[in-house]
Amino acid sequence: MDGSHAAPDDAGIAAAGRASLAAQLRQLEDFAARAASEGESVPPQATEMIAHLREIVQALDGLTASMTEPATRQDPNASDAPGPARPDDDA
């Protein structure tokens, strides 16, 4: 594989990893919500881990989306904008 296109299995693995982390995130969020509703303090480590897991899950969402984009994308260096005006070749 040349690295420009992911195999279907790669997208599935990324999605499974994302699902696992999202489940852990929900568990931590539930723990924090229960603790707060019972008047207990939420450990700062839990709050920090929740924030980091949210970032990771969002990053995996972007990665998974990019892995499932069609393989017929345009050259990223190509531009649809017109180039600079050139003098006529007839001159």
C-alpha positions as a LaTeX table, in Angstrom:
\begin{tabular}{lrrr}
\hline
Residue & $x$ (\AA) & $y$ (\AA) & $z$ (\AA) \\
\hline
Met1 & 0.00 & 0.00 & 0.00 \\
Asp2 & 1.34 & 3.44 & $-0.88$ \\
Gly3 & $-0.14$ & 5.25 & 2.14 \\
Ser4 & $-2.44$ & 7.46 & 0.07 \\
His5 & $-5.44$ & 5.13 & 0.27 \\
Ala6 & $-6.46$ & 3.08 & 3.28 \\
Ala7 & $-7.64$ & $-0.47$ & 2.91 \\
Pro8 & $-11.24$ & $-1.15$ & 3.99 \\
Asp9 & $-9.92$ & $-3.10$ & 6.99 \\
Asp10 & $-7.95$ & $-0.03$ & 8.14 \\
Ala11 & $-11.13$ & 2.05 & 8.27 \\
Gly12 & $-12.87$ & $-0.71$ & 10.24 \\
Ile13 & $-10.01$ & $-0.91$ & 12.72 \\
Ala14 & $-10.04$ & 2.87 & 13.18 \\
Ala15 & $-13.81$ & 2.84 & 13.69 \\
Ala16 & $-13.54$ & 0.03 & 16.26 \\
Gly17 & $-10.83$ & 1.89 & 18.15 \\
Arg18 & $-12.94$ & 5.03 & 18.11 \\
Ala19 & $-15.98$ & 3.12 & 19.42 \\
Ser20 & $-13.95$ & 1.72 & 22.30 \\
Leu21 & $-12.60$ & 5.12 & 23.28 \\
Ala22 & $-16.05$ & 6.70 & 22.92 \\
Ala23 & $-17.45$ & 4.06 & 25.31 \\
Gln24 & $-14.73$ & 4.86 & 27.85 \\
Leu25 & $-15.49$ & 8.55 & 27.44 \\
Arg26 & $-19.20$ & 7.95 & 28.14 \\
Gln27 & $-18.32$ & 5.95 & 31.25 \\
Leu28 & $-16.10$ & 8.73 & 32.57 \\
Glu29 & $-18.74$ & 11.35 & 31.77 \\
Asp30 & $-21.36$ & 9.26 & 33.59 \\
Phe31 & $-19.04$ & 8.88 & 36.59 \\
Ala32 & $-18.42$ & 12.64 & 36.70 \\
Ala33 & $-22.14$ & 13.41 & 36.38 \\
Arg34 & $-23.04$ & 10.96 & 39.18 \\
Ala35 & $-20.34$ & 12.31 & 41.45 \\
Ala36 & $-21.43$ & 15.90 & 40.85 \\
Ser37 & $-25.12$ & 15.05 & 41.41 \\
Glu38 & $-24.24$ & 13.36 & 44.71 \\
Gly39 & $-22.27$ & 16.39 & 45.85 \\
Glu40 & $-18.92$ & 14.64 & 45.55 \\
Ser41 & $-15.94$ & 16.25 & 43.95 \\
Val42 & $-14.70$ & 14.91 & 40.65 \\
Pro43 & $-10.99$ & 14.15 & 40.71 \\
Pro44 & $-9.02$ & 16.54 & 38.50 \\
Gln45 & $-7.50$ & 13.53 & 36.73 \\
Ala46 & $-10.96$ & 12.42 & 35.64 \\
Thr47 & $-11.81$ & 15.87 & 34.31 \\
Glu48 & $-8.50$ & 16.00 & 32.43 \\
Met49 & $-8.98$ & 12.51 & 31.01 \\
Ile50 & $-12.49$ & 13.38 & 29.83 \\
Ala51 & $-11.12$ & 16.41 & 27.95 \\
His52 & $-8.33$ & 14.37 & 26.36 \\
Leu53 & $-10.62$ & 11.52 & 25.36 \\
Arg54 & $-13.00$ & 14.01 & 23.72 \\
Glu55 & $-10.10$ & 15.38 & 21.67 \\
Ile56 & $-8.98$ & 11.87 & 20.69 \\
Val57 & $-12.49$ & 10.78 & 19.69 \\
Gln58 & $-12.92$ & 13.93 & 17.58 \\
Ala59 & $-9.54$ & 13.33 & 15.92 \\
Leu60 & $-10.51$ & 9.73 & 15.17 \\
Asp61 & $-13.79$ & 10.96 & 13.67 \\
Gly62 & $-11.77$ & 13.11 & 11.29 \\
Leu63 & $-9.33$ & 10.29 & 10.52 \\
Thr64 & $-12.12$ & 7.82 & 9.82 \\
Ala65 & $-13.87$ & 10.33 & 7.57 \\
Ser66 & $-10.69$ & 10.96 & 5.61 \\
Met67 & $-10.12$ & 7.22 & 5.20 \\
Thr68 & $-13.57$ & 6.72 & 3.70 \\
Glu69 & $-13.38$ & 9.60 & 1.20 \\
Pro70 & $-13.41$ & 8.55 & $-2.45$ \\
Ala71 & $-10.00$ & 7.70 & $-3.86$ \\
Thr72 & $-10.58$ & 9.96 & $-6.88$ \\
Arg73 & $-9.71$ & 13.17 & $-5.11$ \\
Gln74 & $-7.97$ & 15.93 & $-7.02$ \\
Asp75 & $-4.28$ & 16.58 & $-6.73$ \\
Pro76 & $-3.91$ & 18.73 & $-3.57$ \\
Asn77 & $-1.39$ & 20.90 & $-5.44$ \\
Ala78 & $-3.78$ & 21.56 & $-8.31$ \\
Ser79 & $-5.83$ & 24.71 & $-8.33$ \\
Asp80 & $-9.09$ & 25.61 & $-10.02$ \\
Ala81 & $-8.10$ & 29.26 & $-9.97$ \\
Pro82 & $-6.91$ & 30.69 & $-13.26$ \\
Gly83 & $-3.16$ & 31.12 & $-13.56$ \\
Pro84 & $-1.42$ & 34.38 & $-14.28$ \\
Ala85 & $-2.20$ & 35.98 & $-17.62$ \\
Arg86 & 0.25 & 34.99 & $-20.33$ \\
Pro87 & 1.07 & 37.08 & $-23.38$ \\
Asp88 & $-0.37$ & 35.82 & $-26.65$ \\
Asp89 & 1.86 & 33.35 & $-28.45$ \\
Asp90 & 0.93 & 35.06 & $-31.73$ \\
Ala91 & 3.02 & 38.14 & $-31.01$ \\
\hline
\end{tabular}
